[in-house]
Amino acid sequence: MLKQAFGENSLGQTQTYNWYKCFKYGRKLTDDDDRSGWPSTAKTPENVAKVRDLILQDRRLTIQDRCHTLGLSYGTCQRILSEELNMRRNAAKFVPRVLQNEQKQHRLEACREHEQQLQEDPNILSKVVTVVPHPPYSPDLAPCDFFLFPKMKIKLKGRRFDTVEEIQAETKTVLNTLTKKDFQDAFEKWQKRWDRCMCSQED
């Protein structure tokens, strides 16, 4: 009867008898039973601590770099970052997926301070600007992260350098290609990012 009703999609006779037996003795679902799985030997507290320390040293390292340094598999390193440390990549940096309340508040205060400076002097963006502190874990609010470094990466991507001097010289060449308009656009984008941060009320 099953073959007639479902054709090739029906269970074989042996499978049908097995399921009938299971349901007869009280089974109600067709889902697989829970399995213990293979025990994780790499996602230990020690390895979690090592990955955390490595991130604090350099947030721009890739997962592959961390794997080579720590001798962990890619999957293990990725799981530690996402499940144990609750981190994600943002503007080529690993940052916490969920910021703490004081970190959110710091972001909001920094944006308000920038906005206040702009209101006091609307032409401040066309002048020489002093170093402005940025809140931690906020590459979206740091011009170097969302404007300068990506532009440099485009020009230098895939190239090899033998000495630090060569890197410095080529970096200087790339910086000299940036125009006044590039920086004006960056400051305008920066201001929009402050506004978005303040409108979202820390989120």
C-alpha positions in Angstrom: 0.0 0.0 0.0 2.9 2.4 0.8 4.5 1.6 -2.5 1.3 2.3 -4.4 0.7 5.6 -2.6 4.3 7.0 -2.6 6.1 5.0 -5.3 9.9 5.4 -5.1 9.7 7.8 -2.2 8.3 5.2 0.2 10.3 3.2 2.7 11.5 -0.3 2.1 9.7 -3.2 3.7 12.4 -3.7 6.4 12.5 0.0 7.3 8.7 0.1 7.5 8.6 -2.9 9.9 11.4 -1.3 12.1 9.4 2.0 12.3 6.2 0.2 13.0 7.9 -1.6 15.9 9.3 1.6 17.3 5.9 3.3 17.3 4.3 0.2 18.7 6.6 0.5 21.8 5.9 4.2 22.4 8.0 6.2 20.1 6.2 9.4 18.8 8.7 11.3 16.7 10.8 10.4 13.7 13.7 12.7 14.7 17.1 11.2 15.3 17.9 10.4 19.0 20.4 12.8 20.6 24.0 11.7 20.3 26.9 12.6 22.5 29.1 13.4 19.5 32.9 13.4 19.4 34.3 15.1 22.5 36.1 18.4 21.8 39.7 18.2 22.8 40.9 21.5 21.4 38.3 24.0 22.7 39.8 23.9 26.2 39.9 26.9 28.6 43.7 27.1 28.0 43.2 27.4 24.3 40.4 30.0 24.7 42.7 32.0 26.9 45.5 31.8 24.3 43.2 33.0 21.5 42.0 35.8 23.7 45.5 36.9 24.4 46.5 36.8 20.8 43.5 39.0 19.8 44.4 41.5 22.4 47.9 41.7 20.9 46.7 42.2 17.4 43.1 42.4 16.4 43.9 42.4 12.6 45.3 38.9 12.5 43.3 36.5 10.4 41.9 33.2 11.8 44.5 31.4 9.6 47.3 33.4 11.3 46.0 32.4 14.7 45.8 28.8 13.6 49.4 28.7 12.6 50.5 30.5 15.7 48.6 28.3 18.2 48.6 25.0 16.3 44.8 24.8 16.3 42.5 23.8 13.5 40.6 26.5 11.6 37.2 25.2 12.8 38.3 25.2 16.4 39.7 28.7 16.3 36.6 29.9 14.6 34.3 28.3 17.2 36.4 29.8 20.1 36.1 33.2 18.5 32.3 33.0 17.8 31.0 30.8 20.6 33.4 31.3 23.5 34.7 34.9 23.0 31.5 36.1 21.2 33.5 38.1 18.6 33.1 38.9 14.9 35.1 40.7 12.3 34.4 44.4 11.7 36.5 46.5 9.4 39.2 43.8 9.4 39.3 43.7 13.2 37.9 41.2 15.6 35.5 43.0 18.0 32.9 41.8 20.5 29.6 40.9 18.9 27.7 42.5 21.8 29.3 45.5 23.5 28.9 46.1 27.2 26.8 49.0 28.4 29.8 51.1 29.4 31.3 50.5 26.0 28.1 51.6 24.3 28.0 54.7 26.5 31.6 55.5 25.6 30.7 55.4 21.9 27.7 57.7 22.4 29.7 60.2 24.5 32.5 60.3 21.9 30.0 61.0 19.1 28.3 63.7 21.1 31.7 65.3 21.8 32.6 65.3 18.1 29.2 66.8 17.2 29.5 69.5 19.8 33.0 70.5 18.4 31.4 70.7 15.0 28.6 72.9 16.2 31.0 75.2 18.0 33.1 75.6 14.8 31.4 74.4 11.6 34.7 74.9 9.7 36.7 72.6 12.0 36.8 69.8 9.3 38.8 72.1 6.9 41.4 72.9 9.5 44.2 70.9 11.0 42.5 68.5 13.4 44.2 67.3 16.6 44.2 63.6 17.5 40.8 62.6 18.6 40.4 59.6 21.0 38.1 56.9 19.7 36.0 54.5 21.8 37.3 50.9 21.9 35.8 48.2 19.7 34.5 50.9 17.3 36.3 50.6 14.0 33.1 52.0 12.4 33.8 55.3 14.1 37.6 55.5 13.4 38.4 57.2 10.0 41.6 55.2 9.7 39.6 52.0 9.8 36.7 52.9 7.5 38.5 55.3 5.1 42.3 55.3 5.1 43.4 51.7 5.6 40.9 50.3 3.0 42.2 52.8 0.4 45.8 51.8 1.1 44.9 48.1 0.9 43.4 48.5 -2.6 46.7 50.0 -3.8 49.1 47.6 -2.0 47.1 44.3 -2.3 49.0 41.3 -3.7 52.3 43.1 -3.7 55.5 41.8 -2.0 58.2 44.0 -0.3 61.6 42.9 0.7 62.4 45.6 3.2 60.6 47.9 5.7 61.9 50.9 3.7 60.2 49.7 0.6 56.9 49.4 2.4 57.3 52.9 3.9 58.2 54.4 0.5 55.2 52.8 -1.2 52.9 53.7 1.6 54.0 57.4 1.3 53.4 57.2 -2.5 49.8 55.9 -1.9 49.1 58.6 0.8 50.3 61.3 -1.7 47.7 60.2 -4.2 44.8 61.0 -1.8 43.1 64.3 -2.6 41.6 67.0 -0.5 38.2 65.8 -1.7 38.9 62.2 -0.4 39.5 63.6 3.1 36.4 65.9 2.9 34.3 62.9 1.9 35.8 60.9 4.7 34.9 63.6 7.3 31.4 63.8 5.9 31.0 60.0 6.3 32.4 60.3 9.7 29.8 62.8 10.7 27.0 60.6 9.4 28.4 57.7 11.5 28.2 59.9 14.6 24.6 60.8 13.8 23.7 57.1 13.3 25.3 56.2 16.5 23.5 58.9 18.4 20.1 58.1 16.7 20.5 54.4 17.7 21.1 55.4 21.3 24.2 53.2 21.8 22.9 50.2 19.9 
